[in-house]
Amino acid sequence: MDESGDLGFDFSKRKSSKFFLISFLFVDTELKKKRIGKIIKKVFAKFTKKEVKFHHGVLHAYKETPKIRVQVLHHLSKMSVFAMSICLNKRNVYTSLQDETHILYNYVTNVLLDRICKKKILPTNNKIYLIASQRETNKFLNSNFKLYLENQAKNHHGIDIDVYITPFFNEKCLQVIDFVSWSLFRYREYGDNFYRNSIKNILVEENDLFP
């Protein structure tokens, strides 16, 4: 799971995005998860020593060249995986939620999780492991997010989910979903469909919230 955009609501600031997007990438075996991680290794294998040193072992979509973005997305599009996203139109968010961004973040994530469960994408007889990119340093907020999603999945859909929150650089799969999330956000925010088109085959659904 990864996100793109921000949850700032001062639109007079140039860096405040119009949209906020969350994406999930699904794999059904540990082997596939390892193969996704190897996508990052394949890209690094073609770097010069200077490029390797500059990246510090991490790829981040918005910092990379178009060539690297295309490489990552091309490798991913060849795998039997799938992705879903939800896009929040920030201008239509209720004022009360604008002041409680951590609650809004939890809510948006749960709406996407709910859509995933209703489409019956997740198996109900096995434990699901959700790896989320850490966005908060506050332990309470991270714990609240984890328990909220786990309880929602269990109480409303009977699905056993274990949410694991880790920094972006600790998990190569998070670096790959970052490219997916960035590509979908790029389309929403700027109308640039180039990168999104390269992964259309793995996109199951793209939802809107407060359209």
N, C-alpha and C positions, 0 to 999 in steps of 0.2 A: 504494500500500500504506500502511495506517495501522493503529494499534492503539488499544485502549481498556482501561482498568484498569491495574493495576500488577503488578510481580513481587516485591512485598514479601511475606514469609511470617510476619510477626508479626501474627497475627490479633487480638491484644489491642489493636492500634492501630485507632482508629475509621476512619481513612482507608484502611486496607488492604482492597482489594477481594477478593471471593470468587472472581472469575473474571478471566481475562486473555484478550482477544480480538484477533485479527488479521484484517483484511479486505483483499481485493484487489478493485479495480474494473478492468474490462477494456474497452478500446476498440480497434477494429481499423483506424482511420485517424487521421491527424494532424488532419484536419478535425474529427472527433468530439472529440478531445482539446481543441481550441480551443473548441469549443462548450461543453464542460464547464466550462472556465475562465470562459466568459462568464456562467455561472450566478451566479458571485460578483459579477461586474460588474453584473448585472441587479438584484441585491439592493442593492448599494451605490448604484445610481442612484435608489433610492427613499428613501435616507437624507437626513436634514437635515444641515446643515453640522456641527452639534454631534455627531451620531451618526458621521459620517465621521471626525471628529477623534478621537473616543473609540476607534474600532476600529483605527486606525493601518493601514488597508488590509488587515486580516485578519479572517476570520470563524472562530470556534471554537465548535463545537456546544454544549459544556457551558456556555458563557457567554451564549449567545444566548437570546432570547425564544422561546416556542413558535411565534409567528407567523413569525419568520425561519426557524426549523427547518423548518416546514411548507413555506415558499416554496422553500427549497433542495431539499428532498426531492421536492416536486411537480415542479419543473423536471427533475430527474434522472429521475424515473419515466417521463417522456414520451420519453426517449431510448432508442435501440436499443443499450443497453449491458447488461452483466451483472456480478454480484458474487458472490463466495464468501467464506466466513469459517471460521475455526476457533476454538473456544472451549476454553480450558484451565481445568479445575477445579483450582484451586491446592491445595486440601486433599488431593488425591490424588497430588500430585507426589512422586516419590522424594526422600528427604532429601538425597541426594548432589547432585541437580540444584538443590535450593533454594539451595545455597551457590555455584552457578556460573550466575548469572542470564544472563550473556551467551551461554553455551553453550545454556541452555534456550531463550532467545529465538531463536537460530539454528535449533534443533531444531524448535520449534513452526512457524516460518516455512517450513521445508523440508517438514514434513509436509503443510502446506496446498499448497505448490507441487507436491508429489508427487501429491496428490489431483487437482489441476488438470490435471496432465500425463496422468494415467490416464483422465480423462474426455475427453481429446483436445480440450480447449478451445483450446489454443495451437497455432498452425500450426508444423510442424516444418521448413518450408523457408524461413522468413524469420527474421531476427533479431528478438528480443523485447526491448523496453526496459521495465525495471521501475524505476519511480520510488518510492523508499522515503523516508518521513519520517525525518529524522535524529534519533536518540534518544541517541546517544553523542557526546561531544566528543573522545573518545580516537580518534586516527587509526588506531591498530593494530586496535582492535575494529571500526571501520567497514570497514577493509580486509579483515579476517578474515570479516566477514559477507558482503561483496561476493563474495569469491573462493569462499567456501563454497557460496553459492547458485548461482553461475555454474558451478562444477565439478559440483555435484550434478545440475543440469539437463542438462549436457552428457554426463556419464558414465553417468547412469542412464536418460536419456530421449532423448538425441541432439538436444536443443534448445539453440540458441544464444541465451543471455540476457545482456544487458548491464545490470547493476544500477547505478543512479545514486542516490546518497544526497544529499539536500539538505534544508536547514532548511524547516520547515513553511511559513513565510511567503514563501518564494521561488517556490512552485508552487501556483497556484490549484486545480489538480486535487487536490492533497493536502488542501486545505481542504474540497473536496466529499466526498472519501472519508472524511474525518473525521466528517461528518454521518452517513454510512452506518454506520461503525464504532461511533459513539456510540449510534445507534439500536438496533443489534443487542446491544450491551453493556447498554443500558438494559433490554432485554427479559430478558436472562440474569440480571442482577444484582438487578433490582427487580420483574420480572414485568410491566413496563409495555410492552404490545404496540402502543401507539398509533402510534409513529413507524415501527416495523418494518412494520406493516401497509401503510403508505403506499408502501413500495418492494418489496412482495412480488413484483411482476411482474419485477423485475430480479435476484432472488435465485435463483441456480442451485443452491446447496447450502450448508448450514450443518453443519459437522462438530464433534464433541466429541472432546477429548483428555483422557485420564485421567478418564472420567465417573464 
